[in-house]
Amino acid sequence: MLPPNRARGPGPTLVRLLLRTPLLALPFALFFWVQKGAAPRLFIYYFLAAFVFALIIGLANWATEHFVLPRFGEVEVADRPSVLRIVGFHGGASLLGTLIAGLILHFTLIPDLLRGPRDIALFAMYTLLFTALFLGIGIASAFYRRVESRARAEHELRVARNIQGSFLPTSFPAMGAVEVDALNVPSREVSGDFYDVVPDGEGRFLIAIADVAGKGIPAALLSSMLQASLRTQAGSIPSVSAILRNVNALVYRGTAIEQFATFCLARLDTTTLELTFCNAGHNYPVILKRDGRIATLERGGTVVGILANATYEEGVVALEPGDRMLLYTDGVSEAASPSGELYGEERLLALLRGLPAGLGCKESIARILDEVRRFMGQTEAGDDITMVMARVADPVRP
């Protein structure tokens, strides 16, 4: 992270330095004028002397900030060697600036400034005082700007998270005998995962889940692009494999080479309970049958965004009353305990089998999340956690 001053360029910071130097010199001039008990008419000389000190020291630190420190790479506030380097260089610049200013004044305005050992010793003490003072002011100002910049960036990320969250559905309409719910818990301010549930107006709806490689803003932008592409095609293209082929082509052509995503897409007919799916390299969604049997949705193809002409094939399964289907990202299965052990698919399947038969999707997802967090303990989540669950209700018995 570049220091804000350096990021703004030397020109604007030099102008600001020249404008604020008279204000910075004023309190020093008052201090020495009062200390010496000088006549009012002599105040201008004290002000000029303080101005020379402030200007030369300021120029020395300005040159250090823009022409010396950049040679040593970027600076992170949390990196102790980098901070010590900043302090050392600015301290040296303040010391050198004070000495240069003293010599300038000795040969111009104050010829007797360094006339004897006592004056030289006194000047040395003032040199150390000025160095410490200007160094403190400079470091405090630099860190304040860095903290301010970081706070602004965090605010922008929170705004981005709120915008992204508004795109993810949080309420789901009744779809005959099928109940659906979903959850996204980002590991950072913005998420690289996305899910969506899109009705097509004919008693069917698409269920999608994706996990974009990487984290932060680039991953969030790609996930938003995937969701926009899905919604654009949802009502006009009946084949889920064709939709994924189009998504793959979009990602391949429109993003950097290292950007790709796993993507699972299914279309469920709420009348026949037929589920057509295509899995592009995603964690295998799980169908938990009412009798406890497990089926996984594996047919599909490679992740989207890697191959220009990737092909995808569809699979079809028939759901029955009492069946549950869980789509999830690897933030669930790869959640780590304090000892580094992964939660894993076996624990997830055992948890699914143990859920009460009549438990709704929202409550089921909440239980899974609670168990994953209990397993993680105090370990920070390393990836986004996203889940989508669909459940076919049991028929109402008379």
SEKOLKE-573098 format. One record per residue (C-alpha): x, y, z; residue in one letter. Coordinates in Angstrom, 1 decimal. Layout:
<rs>
+--------+--------+--------+------+
:      X :      Y :      Z : resn :
+--------+--------+--------+------+
:      X :      Y :      Z :    A :
...
+--------+--------+--------+------+
</rs>
This chain:
<rs>
+--------+--------+--------+------+
:      X :      Y :      Z : resn :
+--------+--------+--------+------+
:    0.0 :    0.0 :    0.0 :    M :
:    1.5 :    3.3 :   -1.1 :    L :
:    1.6 :    6.1 :    1.5 :    P :
:   -1.1 :    8.7 :    0.6 :    P :
:    1.4 :   11.5 :    0.0 :    N :
:    3.4 :    9.5 :   -2.4 :    R :
:    0.3 :    8.3 :   -4.2 :    A :
:   -0.8 :   11.9 :   -4.7 :    R :
:    2.5 :   12.9 :   -6.4 :    G :
:    5.3 :   15.3 :   -5.4 :    P :
:    3.8 :   18.4 :   -7.1 :    G :
:    0.6 :   18.7 :   -5.0 :    P :
:    2.3 :   17.9 :   -1.8 :    T :
:    5.0 :   20.5 :   -2.4 :    L :
:    2.4 :   23.1 :   -2.9 :    V :
:    0.7 :   22.2 :    0.3 :    R :
:    4.1 :   22.3 :    2.1 :    L :
:    4.8 :   25.8 :    0.9 :    L :
:    1.3 :   27.0 :    1.9 :    L :
:    1.4 :   25.6 :    5.5 :    R :
:    5.0 :   26.4 :    6.3 :    T :
:    4.2 :   30.0 :    7.5 :    P :
:    1.5 :   28.6 :    9.8 :    L :
:    3.9 :   26.0 :   11.2 :    L :
:    6.7 :   28.6 :   11.7 :    A :
:    4.5 :   31.0 :   13.7 :    L :
:    4.3 :   29.1 :   17.0 :    P :
:    8.0 :   28.5 :   17.0 :    F :
:    8.7 :   32.2 :   16.4 :    A :
:    6.5 :   33.1 :   19.3 :    L :
:    8.2 :   30.6 :   21.5 :    F :
:   11.7 :   31.9 :   20.9 :    F :
:   10.6 :   35.5 :   20.9 :    W :
:    9.0 :   35.2 :   24.3 :    V :
:   11.9 :   33.1 :   25.6 :    Q :
:   14.4 :   35.8 :   24.7 :    K :
:   12.2 :   38.7 :   25.9 :    G :
:   13.0 :   40.5 :   22.6 :    A :
:   11.4 :   43.8 :   21.5 :    A :
:    8.2 :   43.6 :   19.4 :    P :
:   10.0 :   44.9 :   16.4 :    R :
:   12.4 :   41.9 :   16.4 :    L :
:    9.6 :   39.4 :   16.1 :    F :
:    9.9 :   39.4 :   12.3 :    I :
:   13.5 :   38.1 :   12.6 :    Y :
:   12.4 :   35.3 :   14.8 :    Y :
:    9.6 :   34.5 :   12.4 :    F :
:   12.0 :   34.4 :    9.4 :    L :
:   14.4 :   32.2 :   11.3 :    A :
:   11.6 :   29.8 :   12.2 :    A :
:   10.3 :   29.9 :    8.6 :    F :
:   13.7 :   28.9 :    7.3 :    V :
:   13.9 :   26.0 :    9.7 :    F :
:   10.3 :   24.8 :    8.9 :    A :
:   10.8 :   25.1 :    5.2 :    L :
:   14.2 :   23.3 :    5.0 :    I :
:   13.1 :   20.5 :    7.3 :    I :
:    9.8 :   20.2 :    5.4 :    G :
:   11.6 :   20.1 :    2.0 :    L :
:   14.0 :   17.4 :    3.4 :    A :
:   11.1 :   15.2 :    4.5 :    N :
:    9.2 :   15.9 :    1.2 :    W :
:   12.2 :   14.7 :   -0.8 :    A :
:   12.6 :   11.6 :    1.4 :    T :
:    8.9 :   10.7 :    1.0 :    E :
:    8.8 :   11.0 :   -2.8 :    H :
:   12.4 :   10.2 :   -3.9 :    F :
:   14.1 :    8.1 :   -1.3 :    V :
:   11.4 :    5.8 :    0.3 :    L :
:   10.0 :    4.6 :   -3.1 :    P :
:   13.3 :    3.0 :   -3.8 :    R :
:   12.6 :    0.6 :   -0.9 :    F :
:    9.2 :   -0.7 :   -2.1 :    G :
:    5.7 :   -0.3 :   -0.8 :    E :
:    4.9 :    0.3 :    2.9 :    V :
:    2.4 :   -1.5 :    5.1 :    E :
:    1.5 :    0.0 :    8.4 :    V :
:    1.4 :   -3.5 :   10.0 :    A :
:    5.0 :   -4.3 :    8.8 :    D :
:    7.4 :   -3.3 :   11.6 :    R :
:   10.5 :   -3.1 :    9.4 :    P :
:    8.7 :   -0.8 :    7.0 :    S :
:    7.6 :    1.4 :    9.8 :    V :
:   11.1 :    1.5 :   11.3 :    L :
:   12.5 :    2.4 :    7.9 :    R :
:   10.0 :    5.3 :    7.6 :    I :
:   10.9 :    6.6 :   11.1 :    V :
:   14.7 :    6.3 :   10.4 :    G :
:   14.6 :    8.0 :    7.0 :    F :
:   12.3 :   10.8 :    8.2 :    H :
:   14.4 :   11.2 :   11.4 :    G :
:   17.6 :   11.5 :    9.3 :    G :
:   15.9 :   14.0 :    7.0 :    A :
:   14.7 :   16.2 :    9.9 :    S :
:   18.2 :   16.1 :   11.4 :    L :
:   19.8 :   17.0 :    8.1 :    L :
:   17.3 :   19.7 :    7.4 :    G :
:   17.9 :   21.3 :   10.8 :    T :
:   21.6 :   21.4 :   10.3 :    L :
:   21.3 :   22.9 :    6.8 :    I :
:   18.8 :   25.5 :    8.1 :    A :
:   21.2 :   26.4 :   10.9 :    G :
:   24.1 :   26.9 :    8.5 :    L :
:   21.9 :   29.1 :    6.2 :    I :
:   20.9 :   31.3 :    9.1 :    L :
:   24.5 :   31.5 :   10.4 :    H :
:   25.7 :   32.9 :    7.1 :    F :
:   22.7 :   35.2 :    6.5 :    T :
:   20.3 :   36.5 :    9.1 :    L :
:   22.1 :   35.4 :   12.3 :    I :
:   25.8 :   35.6 :   11.8 :    P :
:   26.6 :   34.8 :   15.5 :    D :
:   24.3 :   31.7 :   15.6 :    L :
:   27.3 :   29.4 :   15.9 :    L :
:   30.0 :   31.7 :   17.2 :    R :
:   31.2 :   29.6 :   20.1 :    G :
:   31.2 :   26.1 :   21.8 :    P :
:   28.2 :   27.1 :   24.0 :    R :
:   26.2 :   28.3 :   21.0 :    D :
:   27.1 :   25.2 :   19.0 :    I :
:   26.0 :   22.9 :   22.0 :    A :
:   22.8 :   24.9 :   22.4 :    L :
:   22.1 :   24.6 :   18.7 :    F :
:   22.8 :   20.8 :   18.8 :    A :
:   20.2 :   20.5 :   21.6 :    M :
:   17.7 :   22.5 :   19.6 :    Y :
:   18.5 :   20.4 :   16.6 :    T :
:   17.5 :   17.2 :   18.4 :    L :
:   14.4 :   18.9 :   19.7 :    L :
:   13.4 :   20.1 :   16.3 :    F :
:   14.1 :   16.7 :   14.8 :    T :
:   12.0 :   14.8 :   17.4 :    A :
:    9.2 :   17.4 :   17.0 :    L :
:    9.1 :   17.4 :   13.2 :    F :
:    9.5 :   13.7 :   13.1 :    L :
:    6.6 :   13.2 :   15.5 :    G :
:    4.4 :   15.6 :   13.5 :    I :
:    5.3 :   13.9 :   10.2 :    G :
:    4.8 :   10.4 :   11.4 :    I :
:    1.5 :   11.2 :   13.1 :    A :
:    0.3 :   13.0 :   10.0 :    S :
:    1.3 :   10.1 :    7.7 :    A :
:   -0.4 :    7.5 :    9.9 :    F :
:   -3.5 :    9.6 :   10.3 :    Y :
:   -3.8 :    9.8 :    6.5 :    R :
:   -3.2 :    6.0 :    6.2 :    R :
:   -5.9 :    5.3 :    8.8 :    V :
:   -8.2 :    7.7 :    7.1 :    E :
:   -7.6 :    6.1 :    3.7 :    S :
:   -8.2 :    2.6 :    5.2 :    R :
:  -11.4 :    3.7 :    6.9 :    A :
:  -12.6 :    5.2 :    3.6 :    R :
:  -11.8 :    1.9 :    1.8 :    A :
:  -13.6 :   -0.1 :    4.4 :    E :
:  -16.6 :    2.1 :    4.1 :    H :
:  -16.6 :    1.6 :    0.3 :    E :
:  -16.4 :   -2.2 :    0.9 :    L :
:  -19.4 :   -2.1 :    3.2 :    R :
:  -21.3 :   -0.2 :    0.6 :    V :
:  -20.3 :   -2.7 :   -2.0 :    A :
:  -21.4 :   -5.6 :    0.3 :    R :
:  -24.8 :   -3.9 :    0.9 :    N :
:  -25.2 :   -3.6 :   -2.9 :    I :
:  -24.2 :   -7.1 :   -3.5 :    Q :
:  -26.4 :   -8.4 :   -0.7 :    G :
:  -29.4 :   -6.6 :   -2.4 :    S :
:  -28.9 :   -8.8 :   -5.5 :    F :
:  -29.1 :  -12.1 :   -3.5 :    L :
:  -32.7 :  -13.1 :   -2.8 :    P :
:  -33.6 :  -13.3 :    0.9 :    T :
:  -37.3 :  -14.3 :    0.5 :    S :
:  -38.6 :  -17.0 :   -1.7 :    F :
:  -42.1 :  -17.4 :   -3.1 :    P :
:  -44.2 :  -20.5 :   -2.6 :    A :
:  -43.5 :  -23.0 :   -5.4 :    M :
:  -46.2 :  -25.7 :   -5.0 :    G :
:  -44.9 :  -28.5 :   -2.8 :    A :
:  -41.3 :  -27.2 :   -3.1 :    V :
:  -39.7 :  -25.0 :   -0.4 :    E :
:  -36.5 :  -23.2 :   -1.0 :    V :
:  -34.1 :  -21.1 :    1.2 :    D :
:  -30.5 :  -19.9 :    1.0 :    A :
:  -27.7 :  -18.2 :    2.9 :    L :
:  -24.5 :  -16.4 :    2.1 :    N :
:  -21.9 :  -15.6 :    4.8 :    V :
:  -18.9 :  -13.8 :    3.3 :    P :
:  -15.4 :  -14.3 :    4.8 :    S :
:  -14.6 :  -10.7 :    3.8 :    R :
:  -16.7 :   -7.6 :    3.2 :    E :
:  -17.7 :   -8.8 :   -0.3 :    V :
:  -18.3 :  -12.4 :   -1.4 :    S :
:  -17.1 :  -14.3 :   -4.4 :    G :
:  -20.0 :  -16.8 :   -4.0 :    D :
:  -23.4 :  -16.2 :   -5.3 :    F :
:  -26.7 :  -18.1 :   -5.4 :    Y :
:  -30.0 :  -17.4 :   -7.1 :    D :
:  -33.5 :  -18.8 :   -7.5 :    V :
:  -35.2 :  -17.7 :  -10.7 :    V :
:  -38.8 :  -18.7 :  -11.6 :    P :
:  -39.4 :  -19.0 :  -15.4 :    D :
:  -43.2 :  -18.4 :  -15.2 :    G :
:  -44.1 :  -22.0 :  -16.3 :    E :
:  -44.2 :  -23.7 :  -13.0 :    G :
:  -40.4 :  -24.2 :  -13.1 :    R :
:  -37.5 :  -22.4 :  -11.6 :    F :
:  -33.7 :  -22.3 :  -11.8 :    L :
:  -31.5 :  -22.9 :   -8.8 :    I :
:  -28.0 :  -21.7 :   -9.1 :    A :
:  -24.9 :  -21.6 :   -7.0 :    I :
:  -21.3 :  -20.5 :   -7.9 :    A :
:  -17.9 :  -20.0 :   -6.3 :    D :
:  -15.6 :  -17.6 :   -8.1 :    V :
:  -11.8 :  -18.2 :   -7.7 :    A :
:  -10.1 :  -15.6 :   -5.6 :    G :
:  -11.5 :  -13.1 :   -3.1 :    K :
:  -12.4 :   -9.5 :   -2.7 :    G :
:  -13.7 :   -7.0 :   -5.3 :    I :
:  -12.5 :   -8.9 :   -8.4 :    P :
:  -14.3 :  -12.1 :   -7.3 :    A :
:  -17.4 :  -10.1 :   -6.3 :    A :
:  -17.5 :   -8.4 :   -9.7 :    L :
:  -17.3 :  -11.7 :  -11.6 :    L :
:  -20.0 :  -13.2 :   -9.4 :    S :
:  -22.3 :  -10.3 :  -10.2 :    S :
:  -21.6 :  -10.8 :  -13.9 :    M :
:  -22.5 :  -14.5 :  -13.6 :    L :
:  -25.8 :  -13.7 :  -11.9 :    Q :
:  -26.7 :  -11.1 :  -14.5 :    A :
:  -25.9 :  -13.6 :  -17.3 :    S :
:  -28.0 :  -16.2 :  -15.7 :    L :
:  -31.1 :  -14.0 :  -15.2 :    R :
:  -30.8 :  -12.7 :  -18.8 :    T :
:  -31.0 :  -16.3 :  -20.1 :    Q :
:  -33.4 :  -17.8 :  -17.6 :    A :
:  -36.6 :  -17.2 :  -19.4 :    G :
:  -35.4 :  -17.8 :  -23.0 :    S :
:  -33.1 :  -20.8 :  -22.9 :    I :
:  -34.7 :  -24.0 :  -21.6 :    P :
:  -31.5 :  -26.1 :  -21.4 :    S :
:  -29.3 :  -25.6 :  -18.3 :    V :
:  -26.3 :  -27.0 :  -20.2 :    S :
:  -26.7 :  -24.4 :  -22.9 :    A :
:  -26.9 :  -21.6 :  -20.3 :    I :
:  -23.6 :  -22.8 :  -18.8 :    L :
:  -22.0 :  -22.9 :  -22.2 :    R :
:  -23.0 :  -19.3 :  -22.7 :    N :
:  -21.8 :  -18.4 :  -19.2 :    V :
:  -18.5 :  -20.1 :  -19.9 :    N :
:  -18.0 :  -18.2 :  -23.2 :    A :
:  -18.8 :  -14.9 :  -21.4 :    L :
:  -16.3 :  -15.5 :  -18.6 :    V :
:  -13.6 :  -16.8 :  -21.0 :    Y :
:  -13.8 :  -13.8 :  -23.3 :    R :
:  -14.5 :  -11.1 :  -20.7 :    G :
:  -12.1 :  -11.7 :  -17.8 :    T :
:   -8.5 :  -12.2 :  -17.0 :    A :
:   -6.9 :  -15.6 :  -17.6 :    I :
:   -6.7 :  -16.5 :  -13.9 :    E :
:  -10.4 :  -15.8 :  -13.3 :    Q :
:  -12.8 :  -18.8 :  -13.3 :    F :
:  -15.7 :  -20.1 :  -11.3 :    A :
:  -17.4 :  -23.4 :  -10.3 :    T :
:  -21.1 :  -23.3 :  -11.2 :    F :
:  -24.0 :  -25.6 :  -10.6 :    C :
:  -27.3 :  -25.0 :  -12.3 :    L :
:  -30.5 :  -26.9 :  -11.9 :    A :
:  -34.1 :  -26.5 :  -13.2 :    R :
:  -36.9 :  -28.0 :  -11.2 :    L :
:  -40.4 :  -28.6 :  -12.4 :    D :
:  -42.7 :  -28.1 :   -9.5 :    T :
:  -45.5 :  -30.2 :  -11.1 :    T :
:  -43.5 :  -33.3 :  -12.2 :    T :
:  -40.7 :  -32.8 :   -9.6 :    L :
:  -38.2 :  -33.5 :  -12.4 :    E :
:  -34.8 :  -31.9 :  -11.8 :    L :
:  -32.5 :  -31.2 :  -14.7 :    T :
:  -29.0 :  -30.2 :  -13.7 :    F :
:  -25.5 :  -29.4 :  -15.0 :    C :
:  -22.5 :  -29.2 :  -12.7 :    N :
:  -19.5 :  -27.2 :  -13.9 :    A :
:  -16.8 :  -28.3 :  -11.5 :    G :
:  -18.7 :  -27.4 :   -8.3 :    H :
:  -19.0 :  -29.3 :   -5.1 :    N :
:  -21.5 :  -32.1 :   -5.8 :    Y :
:  -24.9 :  -31.0 :   -4.6 :    P :
:  -26.5 :  -33.7 :   -2.3 :    V :
:  -30.0 :  -35.1 :   -2.5 :    I :
:  -31.1 :  -36.7 :    0.7 :    L :
:  -33.9 :  -39.1 :    0.0 :    K :
:  -36.6 :  -39.6 :    2.6 :    R :
:  -35.4 :  -43.1 :    3.4 :    D :
:  -31.8 :  -41.8 :    4.1 :    G :
:  -30.2 :  -42.7 :    0.8 :    R :
:  -27.8 :  -40.1 :   -0.7 :    I :
:  -27.5 :  -39.1 :   -4.4 :    A :
:  -25.1 :  -36.5 :   -5.7 :    T :
:  -25.4 :  -34.3 :   -8.8 :    L :
:  -22.1 :  -34.9 :  -10.7 :    E :
:  -22.9 :  -34.7 :  -14.4 :    R :
:  -21.8 :  -31.6 :  -16.2 :    G :
:  -18.3 :  -30.4 :  -17.2 :    G :
:  -15.3 :  -28.3 :  -16.3 :    T :
:  -15.3 :  -25.0 :  -14.4 :    V :
:  -16.4 :  -21.9 :  -16.4 :    V :
:  -13.8 :  -19.6 :  -17.8 :    G :
:  -11.0 :  -22.0 :  -18.5 :    I :
:  -11.7 :  -23.5 :  -22.0 :    L :
:  -13.2 :  -21.4 :  -24.8 :    A :
:  -15.3 :  -24.3 :  -26.2 :    N :
:  -16.1 :  -26.3 :  -23.1 :    A :
:  -19.0 :  -28.7 :  -23.4 :    T :
:  -21.5 :  -29.6 :  -20.8 :    Y :
:  -23.9 :  -32.4 :  -20.4 :    E :
:  -27.1 :  -32.5 :  -18.4 :    E :
:  -28.4 :  -35.0 :  -15.9 :    G :
:  -32.0 :  -35.7 :  -14.8 :    V :
:  -33.3 :  -37.0 :  -11.5 :    V :
:  -36.8 :  -37.3 :  -10.1 :    A :
:  -37.5 :  -35.9 :   -6.7 :    L :
:  -40.1 :  -37.3 :   -4.4 :    E :
:  -42.1 :  -36.0 :   -1.4 :    P :
:  -39.7 :  -35.7 :    1.6 :    G :
:  -36.5 :  -35.3 :   -0.4 :    D :
:  -34.1 :  -32.6 :    0.4 :    R :
:  -31.4 :  -31.1 :   -1.9 :    M :
:  -28.5 :  -29.1 :   -0.6 :    L :
:  -26.2 :  -27.0 :   -2.8 :    L :
:  -23.1 :  -25.6 :   -1.0 :    Y :
:  -19.7 :  -24.0 :   -1.6 :    T :
:  -16.4 :  -25.3 :   -0.3 :    D :
:  -16.6 :  -22.7 :    2.5 :    G :
:  -18.7 :  -25.4 :    4.2 :    V :
:  -16.7 :  -28.6 :    3.5 :    S :
:  -13.3 :  -26.9 :    3.9 :    E :
:  -14.0 :  -25.1 :    7.1 :    A :
:  -11.1 :  -25.7 :    9.4 :    A :
:  -10.9 :  -26.5 :   13.1 :    S :
:   -8.3 :  -24.9 :   15.4 :    P :
:   -6.1 :  -27.9 :   14.7 :    S :
:   -6.4 :  -27.5 :   11.0 :    G :
:   -8.8 :  -30.5 :   10.4 :    E :
:  -11.4 :  -29.9 :    7.6 :    L :
:  -15.1 :  -30.2 :    8.3 :    Y :
:  -15.4 :  -32.5 :    5.3 :    G :
:  -18.3 :  -34.0 :    3.3 :    E :
:  -18.8 :  -37.0 :    5.7 :    E :
:  -19.7 :  -34.8 :    8.6 :    R :
:  -22.0 :  -32.8 :    6.4 :    L :
:  -23.8 :  -35.9 :    5.2 :    L :
:  -24.1 :  -37.2 :    8.7 :    A :
:  -25.6 :  -33.9 :    9.8 :    L :
:  -28.1 :  -33.9 :    6.9 :    L :
:  -29.2 :  -37.4 :    7.8 :    R :
:  -29.8 :  -36.3 :   11.4 :    G :
:  -32.1 :  -33.4 :   10.6 :    L :
:  -35.7 :  -33.9 :   11.6 :    P :
:  -37.9 :  -34.9 :    8.6 :    A :
:  -40.3 :  -31.9 :    9.0 :    G :
:  -37.6 :  -29.3 :    9.6 :    L :
:  -37.9 :  -26.4 :    7.1 :    G :
:  -35.1 :  -25.3 :    4.8 :    C :
:  -34.3 :  -22.1 :    6.7 :    K :
:  -34.0 :  -23.9 :   10.0 :    E :
:  -32.0 :  -26.7 :    8.4 :    S :
:  -29.5 :  -24.3 :    6.9 :    I :
:  -29.2 :  -22.5 :   10.3 :    A :
:  -28.4 :  -25.8 :   12.0 :    R :
:  -25.7 :  -26.6 :    9.4 :    I :
:  -24.1 :  -23.2 :    9.8 :    L :
:  -24.2 :  -23.5 :   13.6 :    D :
:  -22.5 :  -26.9 :   13.4 :    E :
:  -19.8 :  -25.6 :   11.0 :    V :
:  -19.1 :  -22.6 :   13.3 :    R :
:  -19.0 :  -24.9 :   16.3 :    R :
:  -16.4 :  -27.1 :   14.5 :    F :
:  -14.3 :  -24.0 :   13.6 :    M :
:  -14.2 :  -22.7 :   17.1 :    G :
:  -12.2 :  -19.4 :   17.1 :    Q :
:  -10.7 :  -20.1 :   13.7 :    T :
:  -11.4 :  -17.4 :   11.2 :    E :
:  -13.3 :  -18.5 :    8.1 :    A :
:  -11.0 :  -18.9 :    5.2 :    G :
:  -13.7 :  -18.8 :    2.5 :    D :
:  -17.3 :  -17.7 :    1.9 :    D :
:  -20.0 :  -20.0 :    3.1 :    I :
:  -23.0 :  -20.3 :    0.8 :    T :
:  -25.9 :  -22.8 :    0.9 :    M :
:  -29.1 :  -23.3 :   -1.0 :    V :
:  -31.6 :  -25.9 :    0.1 :    M :
:  -34.8 :  -27.2 :   -1.6 :    A :
:  -37.2 :  -29.5 :    0.1 :    R :
:  -40.3 :  -31.3 :   -1.3 :    V :
:  -43.0 :  -31.3 :    1.3 :    A :
:  -44.8 :  -34.5 :    2.3 :    D :
:  -48.3 :  -34.8 :    0.9 :    P :
:  -51.0 :  -33.7 :    3.3 :    V :
:  -52.8 :  -36.7 :    4.7 :    R :
:  -56.6 :  -36.5 :    5.3 :    P :
+--------+--------+--------+------+
</rs>
